[in-house]
Amino acid sequence: MTIRPASDRSLFISFAEEITWQAHQSVRRAVDCLQGMRGILNLHPAYTSVLVDFDPHLYDHQQAADLLARRLEAHRDDVPPPDRLVEIPVRFGGESGPDLGDVALHTGLTPECVIELFSAAEYVVYFVGFSTCFPYLGGLPPALATPRLSAPRKHVPVGSVAIGGPQAGIYPLASPGGWRLIGRTALRLFDPAGVPPPLLRMGDRVRFVPEARS
């Protein structure tokens, strides 16, 4: 683990250089134990790291780094919160997944095989970001890895299920985006009135369930 300054009021905690399950567990443990600490304003988890915003009126960089290091050391053996399995119904291809054919062409598979492989895998929500509650999912079968679009779309429909390089994701809100759209879910991933508002949280496991195609 390393802790270094990232701005005049933030620190960058890194647990590994490569994406691993162990690093992900360290990120989850860090977020769980640092939340609610006095002077910690925000936490931004990623695949192998956490960006920590602190109150510069309470701490300088060294004081904040020492505080974080002590806290993390005291909780290094904590077990992260239990994960959940969430099933996402998806309508693949057609208007719901306009890039399914391109993914099939890139991978050398049939569209049906792409759907089968994609749905057989179990994914992990490594973190959420980019836009409100966008889940970055690890676990995409390597055979399905496909480059992002050379030019992002100006509008991606809400609920779009997508592949971006070696990752999978779901667009909780309509937004621009450059990932390959292979399907869409009617499940609401972000509900402002929900408790909590996002359906998916860091550490959740996800499976995609194909819906019948009309």
C-alpha positions as CSV (number, residue, x, y, z in Angstrom):
1,M,0.0,0.0,0.0
2,T,1.2,3.5,-0.8
3,I,-0.2,6.9,0.1
4,R,0.8,10.0,-1.8
5,P,-0.6,13.6,-2.3
6,A,-3.0,13.9,-5.3
7,S,-4.0,17.6,-4.9
8,D,-3.9,20.3,-2.3
9,R,-6.7,18.6,-0.3
10,S,-6.6,14.9,-1.4
11,L,-4.5,11.8,-1.0
12,F,-4.2,8.8,-3.3
13,I,-4.1,5.3,-1.7
14,S,-2.9,2.6,-4.0
15,F,-3.1,-1.1,-3.1
16,A,-1.7,-2.7,-6.3
17,E,-0.6,-1.9,-9.9
18,E,-2.7,-4.7,-11.4
19,I,-6.4,-5.4,-11.1
20,T,-6.8,-8.3,-8.7
21,W,-9.4,-9.7,-6.4
22,Q,-7.1,-9.0,-3.5
23,A,-6.7,-5.4,-4.4
24,H,-10.5,-5.0,-4.8
25,Q,-11.0,-6.4,-1.3
26,S,-8.5,-3.9,0.0
27,V,-10.4,-1.1,-1.7
28,R,-13.7,-2.3,-0.2
29,R,-12.2,-2.6,3.3
30,A,-10.6,0.9,3.0
31,V,-13.9,2.5,1.9
32,D,-15.8,0.8,4.7
33,C,-13.4,1.8,7.5
34,L,-12.7,5.3,6.3
35,Q,-16.3,6.4,5.8
36,G,-17.5,8.8,8.4
37,M,-14.1,9.8,9.8
38,R,-13.8,13.3,11.0
39,G,-12.2,15.5,8.4
40,I,-12.7,13.0,5.5
41,L,-14.9,14.7,3.0
42,N,-15.2,12.2,0.2
43,L,-14.0,8.8,-1.0
44,H,-13.5,7.9,-4.7
45,P,-12.8,4.1,-5.1
46,A,-11.4,2.6,-8.3
47,Y,-10.1,-0.8,-9.3
48,T,-7.0,-0.8,-7.1
49,S,-7.1,2.6,-5.3
50,V,-9.1,5.1,-3.3
51,L,-8.8,8.9,-3.7
52,V,-9.5,10.5,-0.4
53,D,-10.6,14.2,-0.1
54,F,-9.8,15.7,3.4
55,D,-10.5,19.0,5.1
56,P,-7.3,21.1,4.8
57,H,-8.5,23.2,7.7
58,L,-8.0,20.2,10.0
59,Y,-5.0,18.4,8.5
60,D,-2.1,18.9,6.3
61,H,-1.0,16.1,3.9
62,Q,1.3,14.4,6.4
63,Q,-1.2,14.5,9.2
64,A,-3.9,13.1,6.9
65,A,-1.6,10.4,5.6
66,D,-0.6,9.3,9.1
67,L,-4.3,9.3,10.1
68,L,-5.3,7.1,7.2
69,A,-2.3,4.8,7.6
70,R,-3.1,4.2,11.2
71,R,-6.8,3.6,10.5
72,L,-6.1,1.2,7.7
73,E,-3.6,-0.8,9.7
74,A,-6.1,-1.1,12.6
75,H,-8.7,-2.6,10.2
76,R,-6.4,-4.6,7.8
77,D,-8.0,-7.9,9.0
78,D,-11.6,-6.7,8.7
79,V,-13.9,-8.7,6.5
80,P,-15.6,-6.6,3.8
81,P,-19.4,-6.5,3.9
82,P,-21.0,-9.6,2.4
83,D,-21.7,-9.3,-1.3
84,R,-25.1,-9.7,-3.0
85,L,-26.0,-11.5,-6.2
86,V,-28.2,-9.3,-8.5
87,E,-29.8,-10.7,-11.7
88,I,-30.3,-8.2,-14.5
89,P,-32.8,-9.2,-17.3
90,V,-31.6,-8.1,-20.7
91,R,-33.0,-7.9,-24.2
92,F,-30.0,-8.5,-26.4
93,G,-29.5,-7.3,-30.0
94,G,-31.8,-5.4,-32.3
95,E,-32.6,-1.8,-31.3
96,S,-31.7,-2.7,-27.8
97,G,-28.2,-3.8,-28.7
98,P,-27.1,-2.2,-32.0
99,D,-23.4,-3.2,-31.6
100,L,-24.0,-6.9,-31.0
101,G,-23.2,-7.7,-34.6
102,D,-19.9,-5.6,-34.4
103,V,-18.9,-7.5,-31.2
104,A,-19.6,-10.8,-33.0
105,L,-17.5,-9.7,-36.0
106,H,-14.6,-8.5,-33.9
107,T,-14.5,-11.7,-31.8
108,G,-15.2,-14.1,-34.6
109,L,-18.2,-15.5,-32.8
110,T,-21.9,-15.6,-33.8
111,P,-24.2,-13.1,-32.1
112,E,-25.9,-16.1,-30.3
113,C,-22.5,-17.2,-29.0
114,V,-21.7,-13.7,-27.7
115,I,-25.0,-13.7,-25.8
116,E,-24.4,-17.1,-24.4
117,L,-20.9,-16.3,-23.2
118,F,-21.9,-12.9,-21.8
119,S,-24.8,-14.4,-19.9
120,A,-22.9,-17.4,-18.5
121,A,-20.3,-15.2,-16.7
122,E,-20.6,-13.8,-13.2
123,Y,-19.5,-10.2,-12.8
124,V,-18.2,-8.1,-9.9
125,V,-19.0,-4.4,-9.4
126,Y,-15.5,-3.1,-8.8
127,F,-16.7,0.5,-8.4
128,V,-19.2,3.0,-9.7
129,G,-18.4,6.2,-11.5
130,F,-18.3,8.1,-14.8
131,S,-21.9,9.0,-14.4
132,T,-24.3,8.6,-11.6
133,C,-24.1,5.0,-10.4
134,F,-22.5,3.6,-13.6
135,P,-21.2,0.1,-12.5
136,Y,-17.7,-1.0,-13.8
137,L,-18.0,-4.7,-14.0
138,G,-15.1,-7.2,-13.9
139,G,-15.5,-10.7,-15.1
140,L,-16.1,-10.3,-18.9
141,P,-14.9,-13.4,-20.7
142,P,-11.6,-12.5,-22.5
143,A,-13.0,-13.8,-25.7
144,L,-15.6,-11.0,-25.7
145,A,-13.2,-8.1,-25.1
146,T,-13.9,-5.5,-27.8
147,P,-12.5,-1.9,-28.3
148,R,-14.7,1.0,-27.6
149,L,-16.2,3.0,-30.4
150,S,-13.7,5.4,-32.2
151,A,-16.2,8.2,-31.7
152,P,-18.6,8.2,-28.7
153,R,-22.4,8.3,-29.2
154,K,-24.0,11.5,-28.2
155,H,-26.9,9.6,-26.7
156,V,-26.9,6.1,-25.1
157,P,-30.4,5.0,-23.9
158,V,-30.9,4.4,-20.2
159,G,-30.4,0.7,-19.2
160,S,-28.0,-0.1,-22.1
161,V,-25.7,-3.1,-21.4
162,A,-22.3,-2.6,-22.9
163,I,-18.8,-3.8,-23.4
164,G,-15.8,-1.5,-23.3
165,G,-12.5,-3.2,-23.9
166,P,-12.2,-6.0,-21.2
167,Q,-15.0,-4.5,-19.1
168,A,-18.8,-4.7,-19.0
169,G,-21.1,-1.9,-17.8
170,I,-24.7,-0.7,-17.6
171,Y,-25.8,2.9,-18.3
172,P,-28.1,3.8,-15.4
173,L,-29.0,7.1,-17.1
174,A,-29.2,8.3,-20.7
175,S,-25.8,9.9,-21.5
176,P,-23.1,10.1,-24.1
177,G,-20.9,7.0,-24.2
178,G,-18.4,5.1,-26.3
179,W,-19.0,1.5,-25.2
180,R,-20.4,-1.2,-27.4
181,L,-24.1,-1.6,-26.8
182,I,-25.2,-5.3,-26.9
183,G,-28.5,-5.1,-25.0
184,R,-30.8,-3.2,-22.7
185,T,-32.5,-3.8,-19.4
186,A,-35.7,-2.3,-18.2
187,L,-34.5,-2.7,-14.6
188,R,-34.1,0.7,-13.0
189,L,-30.5,1.0,-11.7
190,F,-30.9,4.4,-10.2
191,D,-34.0,5.5,-8.3
192,P,-33.7,8.9,-6.5
193,A,-36.5,7.8,-4.1
194,G,-34.9,4.4,-3.4
195,V,-33.0,3.5,-0.2
196,P,-30.3,3.4,-1.2
197,P,-30.8,5.1,-4.6
198,P,-28.4,2.9,-6.6
199,L,-29.4,-0.7,-7.3
200,L,-25.8,-1.9,-7.6
201,R,-23.0,-1.2,-5.1
202,M,-19.3,-1.9,-5.0
203,G,-18.7,-5.6,-4.3
204,D,-22.1,-6.8,-5.7
205,R,-22.1,-9.9,-8.0
206,V,-24.1,-9.6,-11.2
207,R,-25.5,-12.1,-13.7
208,F,-27.3,-11.2,-16.9
209,V,-30.4,-13.1,-17.8
210,P,-31.5,-13.0,-21.5
211,E,-35.1,-12.2,-22.2
212,A,-36.9,-13.8,-25.1
213,R,-36.4,-11.9,-28.3
214,S,-39.5,-11.0,-30.3
